[in-house]
């Protein structure tokens, strides 16, 4: 989402962080691996997310997936595509251990933006041909971005909330093997804690990512309420408060030091609160 926000800023599209999170549907995603692997925020079906982002004003295009067995010719080709895009002012990004914008290049390497100001990770360069910064084991995807004409706000709201419901009601459409989405994700999280993964980095990272998403969901509904009037605005404000409750529970659940018994309790409270939100969104859509 940091990459997407950077692209919106690059195109000078004046939208808020909650509008990007909410309108793209990402504010409503939760994806948990069976063993609370930190990869949960990255391994899911992006198709509908891409469609919703395009309606917000940015089209995200996959340029290819690469790994240690990719050939030198394949690597050379994607590097040529990236350089050509950069020369033509087309934003590009990569996803390896994290999503990163590719901001330029010189005669030997690409310049890659790091997501955290005080942390020298992931790598801030990508050397041509060798990709030596990634080590011997990497799984990297590249993307480009183009500006599109944004859809009207009511369509953005309706389609993003329909996606939120679908994530909960039909999670199999969006998940990969060994990962669970929507309300199922909470049950998977509980099982992972019971299996001893509660104090893990994966617990903290997944909890932090999904906590931020629900915080943005709360703020998204506040923004929706400001754009609407009457009873429907009141319902949006109520949903903002309800997602605030989910945020509170997830903030507690991400704590690696919290005892397993207490962690499981707050995860189940988060699931209960989230399910109430989904039920309310369905009612909201019926009157929207």
Protein Blocks (a to p, Z undefined) as FASTA:
>chain_A
ZZmmmmmmmnopacdfklmmmmnommmgccddfklpaklmmnccfklmmmmmmmnopacd
dfbdcdfklcfklmmmmmmmmmmmmmnopacdddfkbccddfbdcfkbccdddfbfklcc
ddfbdcehklmmnojbdcdddddddddddddfklmmmmmmmmmmmmmmmmmlmmcehiae
hjllmmmmmmmmmnopmmpmklmmmmmmmmmmmmmmmmmmmmmmmmmgcjllmmmmmmmm
mmmmmmmmmmmmmpmklcfklmmmmmmmmmmmmmmmmmmmmmmmmmZZ
